[in-house]
Every structure is written in structure tokens, then in C-alpha cells.
Amino acid sequence: MQLKLSASKFPIAPLLLIAPFFLWGTAMVAMKGVIPHTTPFFMAGVRLLPAGVLILIAAALSGRPQPNSWQGWLWIALFGLVDGTLFQGFLAEGLVRTSAGLGSVMIDSQPLAVALLSLWLFQERIGLWGWLGLGLGVTGISLIGLPDEWIFSLLGTGAEVTIGNWQNLFASGEWLMLLAALSMAVGTVLIRFVTRYVDPVTATGWHMIIGGLPLWGISAVVESQQWENLVGSEWLALAYATVFGSAIAYGLFFYFASSGSLTSLSSLTFLTPIFALLFGHLLLSEVLSTLQWVGVFLTLISIYLINQRDNLAGQNKKSVMEEISAKSQPMLAEATTKKLNPLAVKVRESEPETLP
């Protein structure tokens, strides 16, 4: 991964590279702990709007340019709608119906959708390892999101699938998390177009503000008692999700993305659900079924394979080339000898065989 941040100049660079994913995972746990005493759309707006203001302040202090064209503002608005309003809205609603760790795994399945969108829009090569990762990802998400009795029914254990299972499935938080993951995937693709006109950090701040305003508007219309039941520790948890889980995490992520390879940086995404599952178990006592743990494991493997597909393919290609080279060296040496010393070869060929 080529990032303009060397360890010699910045000894804590590895920690900073991991920081966004740690902050996103722990912010998921903080939001899940607060959701029983607030409302989802209000919480989503709180996570976006103040964080966007903080990022814009930091961008102004660092001298980053503001948008100066209608194309830039149009792309920011679209980016804010998809990656702000839709992503955070589905995420907050999904957290009401699922656990923090499980929700994080579903969210971080978005590289599956990114791979397909990149293949369609940018003709990016997926390759054998990428397709293997996609297959494992679909299997893992199915184990996580489908009811256990469905899986056991497919395995022939005698469990039955009822109409109630269908109703529970479409009312579950896992499907909302998948919609959030799809929104995040589209937002990841959109950033390529946004940064053609706007600085990435400035665009991040504005898209949070533009995306957060509709969430607060929806909250004002359909929700009530958004903050009346919150206590001091829960306000601190919201502040953590806003400042650390949004402003700092997104600021660091897009800083590294603007100075290096976004694809290489995104290979660390699989760390996010690990942090969420760990702290969800420690702080919220969340428990997954055995099938869901298997699905989590397969999903993490799939994300790793998709993000590292080029490196894995390169290693295989290198080993094959080394094997071919080792086998061809004697033949090349003999051919080279004949080419460089044809007279000696002819003399050797013309010498009569000596009988014993």
C-alpha cells in the first residue's frame, strides 16, 4: 500500500491507519447502547451534522479549498443524499432491530457491492480470488441474515419454513443493514466523481451537513421525545459517536484516501466488525448463534479475499513464473552455448564415436 505517510516521519502511522476502523466499530457499540432512550433518525442526524461542522472547521484551518462550481455542489448533494441520509438512516433503523456487532458485519459487507459496481462502471478486474470472495460473502451474509430454521431446513434437519418466517425476515434489522451497506457502496463509488471537482475532506464535511438535515427533518415529523430520556452517560456516548466515530474517523480515512490508494486502504475494512463484535460482547453482552458466527467468519474471509485479490493473484503468478524459469534454465543455457560457440558444437558433432 502506497500512502504518503512513512513510518520514519510518523512513527504512529500504523495506529492512525487502523484508527478509523476502530472508531467506526466502537461507535456502533456506543450508538446501540443509546438507541433504547432516543430515536433512530434523531441519532443519525446528531452523528452527521455536528461532525460535518467540525470537519469543515478543520478543513478551513488547514487551508483546504471550498467548492467553487455547480458541478461540485451537485455531486456533493448526491453524495450527501446517498452516503449521508440513506446510509445513516438505514443504519440507525437497523440498529433498533439488530445487535451492534452483527450490524457492523452487515455494513462492512459493502466491498461485495463495491466490487460489482466497479466491474460494471470502471471495468475493474475481479479475478478468481475476487469471485471466490464474492461467493463466500453471499454464503456468509445468508447465514447471518436468514433465520436459523431456514438454514437447518436446507440442510435437511426437519425444520420448517413458515409464512411468519418471511414476515420476520423482511422486518429484521439485517435487511436494513444490507440497504445501508448498499448505500455506503454507492457512496464509495461516488467519491471518485466528487473528488474531480471538490477537495475530499471538504466534500466529506459538506456531505455530512447536507445528508444530516433531512434526517432531522424526518425526525421532527415522525418521531417524538428524541432527547428527553437521555442521561449524561448517553450524551457522552453520542458525543463519542459524533466526534470520534464520524468527524475524526472520516477525516482520517479521506486524508489517507486522498494521499494514497483507496483500494489498499479499504483492505483494512474487515477490522471494523471485529472491533464491534469484541466491544459489543464486552459492553453489551451480545451473543450470536453458532450459524451466525460461521457467517461472520465467512464474511470476513470474503472481504479479505476481495480486497487482496490482486496481491494473491500476483503471488500465484510469481510462483508459476519462477517454476517455469527454473525448468527452462538448462534449455536456455544449452541454447545459449550453441549460439555463442557454433564451431565447437560442429566439431563435437563431427568427432567419431570412440568404441571401448
C-alpha positions as CSV (number, residue, x, y, z in Angstrom):
1,M,0.0,0.0,0.0
2,Q,1.5,3.3,-1.1
3,L,0.5,6.0,1.2
4,K,2.3,9.3,1.6
5,L,3.0,8.7,5.3
6,S,6.2,7.0,6.1
7,A,6.9,5.3,9.4
8,S,10.2,7.1,9.7
9,K,8.5,10.5,9.6
10,F,5.4,9.5,11.6
11,P,6.1,6.6,14.0
12,I,2.4,6.1,14.9
13,A,1.3,5.8,11.3
14,P,0.1,2.2,11.6
15,L,-2.1,3.2,14.5
16,L,-3.5,6.1,12.6
17,L,-4.3,3.8,9.6
18,I,-6.2,1.4,11.9
19,A,-7.9,4.2,13.9
20,P,-10.9,4.9,11.5
21,F,-11.9,1.3,11.6
22,F,-11.5,1.0,15.4
23,L,-13.6,4.2,15.8
24,W,-16.3,3.1,13.5
25,G,-16.6,-0.3,15.2
26,T,-16.7,1.2,18.7
27,A,-19.1,4.0,17.6
28,M,-21.5,1.3,16.5
29,V,-21.5,-0.1,20.1
30,A,-22.0,3.4,21.5
31,M,-25.0,4.0,19.3
32,K,-26.5,0.7,20.1
33,G,-26.3,1.5,23.8
34,V,-28.1,4.8,23.3
35,I,-30.8,3.7,20.9
36,P,-33.3,2.5,23.6
37,H,-33.6,6.0,25.0
38,T,-33.7,8.1,21.8
39,T,-35.0,7.8,18.2
40,P,-33.1,6.5,15.2
41,F,-33.4,9.4,12.8
42,F,-32.5,12.0,15.5
43,M,-29.5,9.9,16.5
44,A,-28.4,9.6,12.8
45,G,-28.7,13.4,12.4
46,V,-26.7,14.0,15.6
47,R,-23.9,11.8,14.3
48,L,-23.7,13.7,10.9
49,L,-24.4,17.4,11.4
50,P,-22.0,18.3,14.3
51,A,-19.3,16.1,12.7
52,G,-19.7,17.9,9.4
53,V,-19.3,21.3,11.1
54,L,-16.1,20.0,12.9
55,I,-14.6,18.7,9.6
56,L,-15.3,22.0,7.8
57,I,-13.6,23.9,10.6
58,A,-10.6,21.6,10.3
59,A,-10.6,22.0,6.5
60,A,-10.7,25.8,6.7
61,L,-7.9,25.9,9.3
62,S,-5.7,23.6,7.1
63,G,-6.4,25.8,4.0
64,R,-8.4,23.3,2.0
65,P,-10.4,24.9,-0.8
66,Q,-14.2,25.2,-0.7
67,P,-16.4,24.0,-3.6
68,N,-16.5,26.7,-6.4
69,S,-18.6,25.2,-9.2
70,W,-22.2,24.0,-9.6
71,Q,-20.9,20.5,-10.6
72,G,-19.1,20.3,-7.3
73,W,-22.2,21.2,-5.3
74,L,-24.3,18.8,-7.4
75,W,-22.0,15.9,-6.7
76,I,-21.8,16.8,-3.0
77,A,-25.6,16.9,-2.8
78,L,-25.9,13.5,-4.4
79,F,-23.1,12.1,-2.2
80,G,-24.8,13.5,0.9
81,L,-28.2,12.0,0.0
82,V,-26.8,8.5,-0.6
83,D,-23.9,8.3,1.8
84,G,-25.4,10.6,4.4
85,T,-29.2,10.4,4.5
86,L,-29.8,6.9,3.2
87,F,-26.7,5.2,4.8
88,Q,-27.1,6.7,8.3
89,G,-30.9,6.4,8.1
90,F,-30.9,2.7,7.3
91,L,-28.0,2.2,9.8
92,A,-29.9,3.8,12.7
93,E,-33.2,2.0,11.9
94,G,-31.3,-1.3,11.5
95,L,-29.6,-0.9,14.9
96,V,-33.1,-0.9,16.5
97,R,-33.6,-4.4,15.3
98,T,-30.2,-6.0,15.4
99,S,-27.0,-6.1,17.5
100,A,-24.1,-3.7,17.2
101,G,-21.6,-6.5,16.2
102,L,-23.9,-8.2,13.8
103,G,-24.9,-4.9,12.3
104,S,-21.3,-3.9,11.8
105,V,-20.6,-7.1,9.9
106,M,-23.5,-6.5,7.6
107,I,-22.4,-2.9,7.0
108,D,-18.9,-4.0,6.2
109,S,-20.1,-6.4,3.6
110,Q,-20.3,-3.4,1.3
111,P,-17.0,-4.3,-0.5
112,L,-19.1,-7.1,-2.2
113,A,-21.3,-4.4,-3.7
114,V,-18.3,-2.1,-4.5
115,A,-16.6,-4.9,-6.4
116,L,-19.7,-5.5,-8.6
117,L,-20.3,-1.7,-9.1
118,S,-16.6,-1.2,-10.0
119,L,-16.8,-4.1,-12.5
120,W,-19.8,-2.5,-14.1
121,L,-18.8,1.1,-14.1
122,F,-15.0,1.0,-14.3
123,Q,-14.3,-2.5,-15.7
124,E,-12.1,-3.3,-12.8
125,R,-10.9,-6.9,-12.8
126,I,-12.3,-9.2,-10.1
127,G,-10.3,-12.3,-10.9
128,L,-10.5,-15.8,-9.4
129,W,-9.9,-14.7,-5.8
130,G,-12.4,-11.9,-6.1
131,W,-15.1,-14.2,-7.4
132,L,-14.3,-16.7,-4.6
133,G,-14.6,-13.9,-2.1
134,L,-18.0,-12.9,-3.5
135,G,-19.3,-16.4,-3.3
136,L,-18.1,-16.7,0.4
137,G,-19.7,-13.3,1.1
138,V,-23.1,-14.3,-0.2
139,T,-22.9,-17.5,1.8
140,G,-21.8,-15.7,5.0
141,I,-24.5,-13.0,4.7
142,S,-27.1,-15.7,4.2
143,L,-26.0,-17.4,7.4
144,I,-26.1,-14.2,9.2
145,G,-29.4,-12.8,7.9
146,L,-31.6,-15.8,7.3
147,P,-33.4,-17.4,10.2
148,D,-31.6,-20.5,11.6
149,E,-34.6,-22.7,10.9
150,W,-34.3,-21.9,7.2
151,I,-30.7,-23.0,7.1
152,F,-31.5,-26.2,9.0
153,S,-34.3,-26.9,6.6
154,L,-32.0,-26.6,3.6
155,L,-29.6,-29.0,5.4
156,G,-32.4,-31.5,5.8
157,T,-32.7,-31.4,9.6
158,G,-36.5,-31.3,9.5
159,A,-37.1,-27.6,10.4
160,E,-40.0,-26.0,8.5
161,V,-40.2,-22.6,6.9
162,T,-43.5,-20.7,7.6
163,I,-45.1,-17.5,6.4
164,G,-44.2,-16.0,9.8
165,N,-40.5,-16.6,8.9
166,W,-41.0,-14.5,5.8
167,Q,-42.6,-11.7,7.7
168,N,-39.9,-11.7,10.4
169,L,-37.2,-11.7,7.7
170,F,-38.4,-8.6,6.0
171,A,-38.9,-6.8,9.3
172,S,-35.5,-7.7,10.6
173,G,-32.6,-5.2,11.0
174,E,-30.3,-7.3,8.9
175,W,-32.1,-6.3,5.7
176,L,-31.9,-2.6,6.7
177,M,-28.2,-3.1,7.3
178,L,-27.8,-4.6,3.9
179,L,-29.6,-1.5,2.4
180,A,-27.2,0.7,4.5
181,A,-24.3,-1.4,3.1
182,L,-25.5,-0.8,-0.5
183,S,-25.9,2.9,0.2
184,M,-22.3,3.0,1.5
185,A,-21.1,1.1,-1.5
186,V,-22.7,3.6,-3.9
187,G,-21.2,6.4,-1.9
188,T,-17.8,4.8,-2.2
189,V,-18.1,4.8,-5.9
190,L,-19.5,8.3,-6.0
191,I,-16.4,9.7,-4.2
192,R,-14.4,9.1,-7.4
193,F,-16.7,11.6,-9.2
194,V,-16.9,14.0,-6.3
195,T,-13.2,14.5,-5.9
196,R,-12.9,15.6,-9.6
197,Y,-14.4,18.9,-8.5
198,V,-14.0,19.2,-4.7
199,D,-11.4,18.5,-2.1
200,P,-12.2,15.2,-0.5
201,V,-12.1,16.4,3.1
202,T,-14.2,19.5,2.4
203,A,-16.6,17.3,0.5
204,T,-16.9,15.0,3.5
205,G,-17.9,17.8,5.8
206,W,-20.5,19.3,3.4
207,H,-22.0,15.9,2.6
208,M,-22.5,15.2,6.3
209,I,-24.4,18.5,6.8
210,I,-26.4,18.1,3.6
211,G,-27.2,14.5,4.4
212,G,-28.0,15.2,8.1
213,L,-30.6,17.9,7.5
214,P,-33.2,15.6,6.0
215,L,-32.7,13.1,8.9
216,W,-33.6,15.8,11.4
217,G,-36.5,16.9,9.3
218,I,-37.9,13.4,9.2
219,S,-37.3,13.1,13.0
220,A,-39.2,16.3,13.6
221,V,-42.2,14.9,11.7
222,V,-42.4,11.3,12.7
223,E,-40.6,11.0,16.0
224,S,-41.1,12.3,19.5
225,Q,-39.2,12.5,22.7
226,Q,-35.9,12.4,20.9
227,W,-33.7,13.6,23.8
228,E,-36.0,13.8,26.9
229,N,-34.9,10.3,28.2
230,L,-31.2,10.7,27.6
231,V,-28.9,10.8,30.6
232,G,-25.4,12.2,30.9
233,S,-23.6,9.0,30.0
234,E,-25.7,8.5,26.9
235,W,-25.0,12.1,25.8
236,L,-21.3,11.2,26.2
237,A,-21.8,8.1,24.0
238,L,-23.5,10.2,21.3
239,A,-20.6,12.7,21.5
240,Y,-18.2,9.9,21.1
241,A,-20.0,8.6,18.0
242,T,-20.2,12.1,16.6
243,V,-16.6,13.4,17.3
244,F,-14.6,10.2,17.1
245,G,-16.8,7.8,15.1
246,S,-17.7,10.4,12.5
247,A,-15.5,13.6,12.4
248,I,-12.1,12.1,13.3
249,A,-12.7,8.7,11.6
250,Y,-14.0,10.1,8.3
251,G,-11.4,12.9,8.4
252,L,-8.5,10.4,8.8
253,F,-10.0,8.0,6.2
254,F,-10.4,10.6,3.5
255,Y,-7.0,12.1,4.3
256,F,-5.3,8.8,3.7
257,A,-7.5,8.2,0.7
258,S,-6.5,11.5,-0.9
259,S,-2.8,10.8,-0.4
260,G,-2.6,7.1,-1.5
261,S,-4.5,4.1,-2.7
262,L,-8.1,3.9,-1.6
263,T,-8.3,0.3,-2.6
264,S,-5.3,-0.6,-0.5
265,L,-6.6,1.4,2.5
266,S,-10.0,-0.3,2.2
267,S,-8.3,-3.6,2.7
268,L,-8.4,-2.7,6.5
269,T,-12.2,-2.5,6.5
270,F,-12.6,-6.1,7.8
271,L,-11.2,-4.8,11.1
272,T,-14.3,-2.8,11.8
273,P,-16.7,-5.7,12.6
274,I,-14.0,-7.4,14.7
275,F,-13.8,-4.3,16.9
276,A,-17.6,-4.0,17.0
277,L,-18.1,-7.7,17.9
278,L,-15.5,-7.6,20.6
279,F,-16.8,-4.5,22.3
280,G,-20.4,-5.5,21.7
281,H,-19.7,-8.7,23.7
282,L,-17.7,-6.9,26.4
283,L,-20.0,-3.9,26.9
284,L,-23.5,-5.1,25.8
285,S,-23.2,-8.9,26.4
286,E,-24.3,-9.5,22.8
287,V,-24.5,-13.2,21.8
288,L,-24.6,-14.7,18.2
289,S,-25.9,-18.1,17.3
290,T,-23.4,-20.7,16.0
291,L,-24.6,-20.3,12.4
292,Q,-24.2,-16.6,12.7
293,W,-20.7,-16.9,13.9
294,V,-19.9,-19.1,10.9
295,G,-21.5,-16.5,8.7
296,V,-19.4,-13.7,10.4
297,F,-16.2,-15.8,9.8
298,L,-17.0,-16.4,6.1
299,T,-17.9,-12.8,5.6
300,L,-14.6,-11.6,7.0
301,I,-12.7,-14.0,4.8
302,S,-14.7,-12.9,1.7
303,I,-13.9,-9.2,2.4
304,Y,-10.2,-10.0,2.8
305,L,-10.1,-12.0,-0.4
306,I,-11.9,-9.3,-2.4
307,N,-9.6,-6.5,-1.1
308,Q,-6.4,-8.6,-1.5
309,R,-7.3,-10.3,-4.8
310,D,-4.6,-8.5,-6.8
311,N,-1.9,-9.4,-4.3
312,L,-3.0,-13.0,-4.1
313,A,-3.1,-13.3,-7.9
314,G,0.3,-11.7,-8.1
315,Q,1.8,-14.1,-5.7
316,N,0.4,-17.1,-7.7
317,K,1.6,-15.6,-11.0
318,K,5.1,-15.0,-9.5
319,S,5.4,-18.6,-8.2
320,V,4.3,-20.0,-11.6
321,M,6.8,-17.8,-13.4
322,E,9.6,-18.9,-11.0
323,E,8.7,-22.6,-11.7
324,I,8.8,-22.1,-15.5
325,S,12.0,-20.2,-15.2
326,A,13.6,-22.9,-13.1
327,K,12.6,-25.6,-15.7
328,S,13.7,-23.5,-18.7
329,Q,17.2,-22.6,-17.3
330,P,19.0,-25.8,-18.6
331,M,17.4,-25.5,-22.0
332,L,18.3,-21.8,-22.2
333,A,21.9,-22.5,-21.1
334,E,22.3,-25.1,-23.8
335,A,20.7,-22.9,-26.5
336,T,23.0,-20.1,-25.5
337,T,26.1,-22.3,-25.7
338,K,25.1,-23.3,-29.2
339,K,24.5,-19.8,-30.3
340,L,27.8,-18.4,-28.8
341,N,30.1,-21.3,-29.9
342,P,28.7,-22.9,-33.0
343,L,32.2,-24.0,-34.2
344,A,32.8,-26.0,-31.1
345,V,29.4,-27.6,-31.4
346,K,30.1,-28.6,-35.0
347,V,33.5,-30.0,-34.2
348,R,31.9,-32.0,-31.3
349,E,29.2,-33.3,-33.6
350,S,31.8,-34.3,-36.3
351,E,34.1,-36.3,-33.9
352,P,33.8,-40.0,-34.4
353,E,32.5,-42.0,-31.5
354,T,35.2,-43.9,-29.6
355,L,34.5,-47.5,-29.1
356,P,35.6,-49.1,-25.9
